[in-house]
């Protein structure tokens, strides 16, 4: 799309094609595309501002449209009013046919900051009816469902054409998934939340195409976000990677469903209360009998269901209102940022602890993650698996079996809390799977140390889907003794501000100083994110034990 809007040019290097304040309706276009026939791309929608097409959209639920976040934000970074947004569905003609539906709520990804996390969900006032001209597109939910480099991906939209004219008819074209190198050449900040689609010169997406869906194997794998340079340039176009955001998207759908359920339960509850109240006034005690008891029971059941649904709704709302709380207070990791990080899991795929790749056959983790009770007896290795090469704890990378578990025999009372996991098969190193060198010296006081993990965001809270990281400060043994009375040589204390630090599920995870592994997450004091430093097993202290057991 040509950047005709006042927010269309971001810095100088690339164009965002979507809406803005006073938002001038852009022409839509897929450069070099072909007209779609009726019955094709029945999930495609035209997102409209003040009744004019501004962006593409995708029907992902009976009340949900997925589009690009920047399409719904003005030049002051405010979300536009829902009464200005409508959506045409069920037609390949952006000016006629199908039906116009209206928007109840707009949910931008909470971490949206153009051009990152450029995704939003529109919830419609009324439900859509699936037909031959209207369908729901399935989402890509894992790395395995992402299109490989070189594969063909189809995109359809009403974006501006190279002539500058706006087509009335939906246009489609085929792209090729670009290599990471090609993508980074065009946009250096490219990470796993994005992917690029290559095209010939004078082809590709342009103004009005933002929010268009990229389809591979009948699944929505991407959302059109921006072009580099100008429309149809030699650089590939940049798309939002749907699989990374699938959990958030589904939470938005669940939030709406739960809200509707709560509304229905409130109605039922009040009807039951009114009925029972009227029964009391219209019947003498002897006449009440089983009918009255049944009425009271139904009211009580409705009340319990209402409370439970309200709790679920609150949890969902909090999860979507504050998704940036990480490792407690940290940040999303991008793919290959921590290639040594692993997720230690039970066989059902549930995350247990973190760990670090220290060779092609060994993982270093915390002893308390693998022992029975407070002793040094371990659970059988077959109880565990290890996910490597992914920033998602539940998807991507590889899953490997554990052959042997070695616990430090001096483990106890928080001391010497380290263990080695020997893998059944050696790792093949890639850019996303790499070992980390173990420390060969102490960390000076006050130095920045980076921690990472999938631990809960608060004490007894929920695990994040994406790997989190944060920066803490190293303390000396003496400072650790002053702070938490644990001034022993086998420990390293990492200080942080309140609301930051490690938490449940981060155990066994790495502490990194200048690219070397200096600590293994062990415990927190007074709950996650307190004003007390977190306790880590000091890797330098255990260096000889580690090397002896991995054969180095």
N, C-alpha and C positions, 0 to 999 in steps of 0.2 A: 504494500500500500504506500502510495506517495504520502509523505509527511505533511498533510495540509492542516493539521491541528496545531494549536499552540503548545501542546505537550509532545508533539511528535518527534522532535529532535532531542535526544538525550546526549548531553555533552556535544561532541561533534561527530562521533564515530558511528552511531547507529540510530535508526529511526524506530520509535514505538508507534504502532499504528492502532489508534483507538480513540477514546473520547477525551474530552477536556471540559473545563468550565465554560460556560456559554456554548458549549461544545458544538462546533460547526459540523454538521453532518458530512462525513466524507463519502466519496464514491467508494464502492467496494471492488475488489478484484483479485482474481488469480491470474497472473500474467501467463499468457500462452496456454490457457486451459480450454476445455471443451464443455459445451452445454450439457447439463445433466438431464436425463429423461425422468418423466414422472415415475415414481416408485423407487428411484435411486436416492441414496443418502437421506432416507426418511427420518433420521435422527437429527438432521441439520436444522438449525433455527436461525432466524434473523433477529438479533438483539437491537432494539430501536430506542433512540433517545428523542423525545418530543416527536414521536411518530416517524422518524427517519432512521434508516439503517445506519448503524455505527460499527457493529462488530458481528462476528459469527458466534454461534452457540451450539451446544450439543445436549440433546435430551438424554439425561442419565437416570431419570426416575419419573414417576407420574406427576411429580410437582417440582422437579429440579432441572435446571439448565446450567451447564458448566461453560464458563467463558473465561476470558482474560481479565484479571483484576483492574488493569489500567483503563479498561473500557468504561469503568464505572466510577472513576475518580476524576475530579476537576483539577485545574492547575494550582489550586491551593491545598491539594491532597485531601479534600473532603469527598466522602462518598456522596454521589448524587441522590436526590430524593427518589424514592421508589415510584412516586406518582408520575415521574418523567420517563420511566422505563416500561417498555412493553416488548412482547416477543411474538413474532409470526412463526407459526409451526405448521407442518403439513402441506407445504407448498414449495416448489422450486422457483417460484416467481416471488421476488422480494416485494413487489408492489401489490400483489393480488393473490387470491386463493387461500386455502387452508383456513386458519383462524388466528385472530389476535388475542393473546392472553396477557394478563397483567401480573405484576410482581408484588408479592407480600413482603419478602425480606431479601436483603443483599448481604452475603457473607464473604468478605474478602479474607484470604488467608491471613492469619494474624501476624505473620512475619513478612508480609508483602512490603517491599520497598523497591520501587522500580529500578532495574528490571528483574529483580529476583523474586521468587515465589509468586509469580504473576498469574494467579489463579483465583477464581471466585465462583461461588454457587448462588444462583438466583432461585429462590423458592416462590412458586406461583401461588396465586390466591386459590385457584381451582385446579382440580386434577385433570390430567390429559387422558384421553381415551385412545388406546393403541388401535391402529387400523392399517390398511394397506399403504397409507400415505404418511403414517406417523409411527415411529418405533423408538425403543429405548436401546441405546448402544452400551455394550458391556465395557467395563474398564479393565485396562491392564493393571494387575495388582502385584506383580513381582518382576524381578529382573529377568526371569526366564521368559516372560511374556513381552519383553522389550524387543524391538526389531534389531537384528544384528547389522553391523556395518555392511553397506553394499546392497541391502535389501530394498525393495520398492515399497513406498508408503504413499497412500492416496490422500489428498487434501481437497476439500470442496468449499467454496465460499462465493460471496458476492463482491469480492474486492475489485478495485479499479483495474482496468486493463492498460496495456502499454500505451494505447492511443489516448488515454486519459478519460475515456468514456466509462460509464457505469453500466454493467450488464443487468438487465432485469432478471435474467435466468441464472440459476446456480451454475457455477463453473467448477470443473474438477481437473486436476492434473496429477501426474505421478512424480514423486521425488525419490532420491536415493539417500539412504542414511549415510552421512558423512563420517569420516574418521575423527577421532578426538583431536588429532593434529590439525586437520583442516578446519575444524570448528574453532580451536584455540587461535589459529592464525587470524581468524576474523574477529573473534571476541575472546580476549585473553582471560576473562574472569569465568569462562565456561566451567561448570562443575556437573556433578551427577544429577542435579535438579533440572538440567537442561539437556537437550541433544540438538544436533543440527541436521538439516535436510539440504542436500546439494541439488542444484538445478542448472540448466543451461543459461547463458546470458539472455537477458530480456524475458526470463521466465521466473516463476516463483510467486511469493505472496506480496501483497502491497496494502495500501490504505483500505480499511474496511474488512481486511482478512483476519485481524486479530481475533482470537477466540475460536477460529476454525479448528475442527478436529483433524488429527492425523490418524489414519486407520491402517492397521496391520493385522492380518488374520482375524478380521471382523471384530477387532477390539480397538477402543480409543486409547492410543498410546501417547498422544501429544496434543498440546494446545498451542496454536500459533501465537508467538509473543512479539518478536521484532525482527527487522532486517538490518544487516550491517551495510553501511554506506547508503546506497539507494536501492529501490526496488529493482530486482532483476540484475543485481551486481554480480561480480564474480565470486562473492562470498556466499556460503550457505546461509539459509534462514534459520533462526533460532526458535525452538519450540520448548514448552514446558514438558518435563518428563512425568507423565501421569502416574506411573507406578510408585514414584517416590511420595506422591501426595494421596495415594489411594485411601489410606487409613483416615486422613483428615476429611476427604470427600465423603466417605461412608459415614463418618461421625456426624456430618451435616444432615445427611438423610435420616440417620437415627434420631437426631435431635428433633427434627420436624415430626417424625412418627411418635416419639415419646410425648412431645408437646400436645399432639392431637389426642393421644391416649389419656393424658392427664385431664384435658378438657372434657372428654367423654365421661371419665370417672367422677369428676366433680358434679356433672349433671346427674349421673346415676345416684350418687351419694345423696344429693339434695332431694331427688325424687323419693328415695327410700325414707329419708328423714321426714319429709312432708307426709308421706303415706302413713308411716307409723304414728306420727303426731295426730293425724286425723282419726286414726283407728282408736287411739286412746280416748278421744273426746266423744266418739260416736258409739262405743261399745262398753258395756259394763265389764268388770274384771272377769266374770265367769264366762263371758262370751269370747274372750280373747284367744285363749287356748293356743293350738299349734300354729294357726295363721299368724298370730301376733309374734310368737317366738321365731317363726320363719322370717318375718319382716325384719325383726331386730337382727337376726343372723346375717341377712343379706346386707343390711346397713353396715354391720361390723366388717364383713368381708370387703365391701366397697371401700370402707375407710382404710383398711390395711393396704389394699391395692393402690389406693390413692397416695398414701404415704410413701410406699415403695417406689411408685412411678415418679413422684416428686423428687425423691432422693436421686434417682437415676437421671432425671432432667437436670438437677443441680450439678451433678458430677459432670455430665456432658457439657453443660454451660461453662463450668469452671475450666474444663479441659480445653475448650475452644477459646475461652477468654484469655487464658494465660499459658499459651503453648511454649513461650520462650523461657520458661523456668527449666533449667537443665541440670544435669549432674548435680543439681541444685545450683541455680544461678548462672549456668554456662551457656553454650552456644551449639548449634547444629554443626556436626562435622561433615566435611565434604569427602567424597570418595577418594581414596589413596592418601588422605591426610594422616591417617594412623594405620598404615598397612600391616602393622604388627599386632593390632588389637584383635582379640577373639571373643566370642561369646561361648561360654561353657554352658551347655544345655542338657536337660534331661531328654530321654528318648522321645517324649511327647512334643519336643520342640520348645518347651518353656525355658526361658533364660534363668540361669542360676547365678553365675558369677562372671567376672571378666578374667582376662589373662593376656599374656604376651608371647608372641612367637620369638624364641631365642635361637632356634636352629631349624633345620628342615624336618626334624623329628620330635622336637620338644617344645612344650608350652610351660611357662612359669605362671603359677597362680597361688592363691592363698590356701594353706592347709585346711582351714576351717570350712572351706567350700566342699571338701571331699571326704572328711573324716566322719566316723560314727560317734555322735555325742561329743565328749570333751577329750577323748583319747586320741591315739594315733592310728587306730585301725581304720582303714579306708573302705568305702563302699566299692563293690566290684566295678572294674573299669567299664564293663558292658552297660552300666547304668547311664553312661555319659556319651555325649557327642560334642564336637567342636565346630562352630561356624567360623570360617575365615574368609577374608576378601570382600567383606560387605560392611556398609555402615548401617544396614538394616538388620536388626536382631532376628527377624522372622522370615527373611527372604534374601536371595542373592548369594553370591560367593559360592563356597563349597561346604558341605557337611562331612566331617571325618570322624571315624571311630577312635576310641582311646584303647590302647593296648595295655598300658601299665601306668600305675600311679605310685609316685615315690614321695613320701612325706618326710620332712625333717624330723628325725627322732627326738629332737629336743623341743618340739612344739608343745606349748602349754601355757596357760595364763597369758594369752596374747603375744607371747614371745616366740620368735623363730617361726612365724606363721607363713611358711612357704611350702610349696609342693610342686613337683614336676609331673607333667602328663606326657607320656610317650605315645605318639600316634601310631596307628596300625600301618599306615602308608606314609612315606615321606612327602613333604610338600613340594610342589613345583612353584618356584617363586615367579611372581609377575609384578606389575606396578602396584597392584592392590594387595599383594601378599608378600611381605618382606619381614625378615627378622630384625630385631632391635638389639644393638650391642649392649652388653651389661656394663654397669658403671665400674670404673677402675680408680675412683677417687671420691672423697666426700664432696657434698654440695655446700658451698659457702652460705653463711647465714644471709637471709634477705633476697636470695636469688629466686627468679621466677621458675617454677616447676609446673609443667602441664600435666593434668590428669584427664582421663577419658573413661567413658563407660556408658552402660545402659541402665544405670541405677535409677531408683525412683526419684521423682522430682521433689518430693517431700517425704518426711518420715511416714512410713506405711502408706505412701501414695502409690501412683500408677507408674509403670515402666514406660519410658518413651519408646517409640518405634525406631527412632533414628539415634545413632551414636551422638553423645554429647561430650563437650570438653570444657575445661575451665583452667584458669591460671591461679596457682597458690604460691605461697612464699615458704622457702625452706627455713627451718630453725636449727640451731645447734643443739647438741645433747643437753647442755646446761639450760638453754631456753625451753626445751621440751620438759625438763624436770620442773622448772618454775611454773609452766603453764598447766601441765596435767599429771605431774609426779610420775613421769615415765621416762626419765632421763637415762636410758640404757643404750649401749653402743649398737645393739641390733635394730634399733628404731630410728626412723626419721619422722619428725613431726612437720606437717605442712599447715601453715596458718592461712586464714582467709577471713574476709569480712562476714558478718552475719548474713544468712541467706545464700551462702555459697558453700561449695565443698562436695565431698563424696556422700553417698547415701546407700540404702539397701539395694543390693544388686551390683554395686560397683566393686565389691570385695574381689580381690585377686587381680584387679585391673592395674594398669601401669601408671607410674609417675615418671615423666620424661624430663630430663635436664640436658639441654644442648644435644639432643639426639641420642642420648643414652638412657637406659633403664636404671633409675635410681631407687625406685620404691615399688612395693606391692601393697595395694589397698587392704587395710586390716580392720579398722574400727573408727567409730566417731564417738564423741563425748557429748552427753546431754541432747541427743537427737541430731538429725541432719541439719546442717547450716547453722549450728550454734556459734557462739563466739569463741569456742574452744578449737584448737588445732586438731586435724585428723591424724590418726596413727597409721603409718606405713612400715612394713618390714624393709629394712635397709638392704638393698641389693649388694652394695659394695661389701658390707659385712659378711654376706653369705656367698660371695663370689667363688671362693675355693670349693665350698660344698656343691654349688651349682655345676661348676666345671668338672668336678670329680664324677658326678652322676650322669652327665651327658657325654662323657668320654673325651673331654678336651683337656 
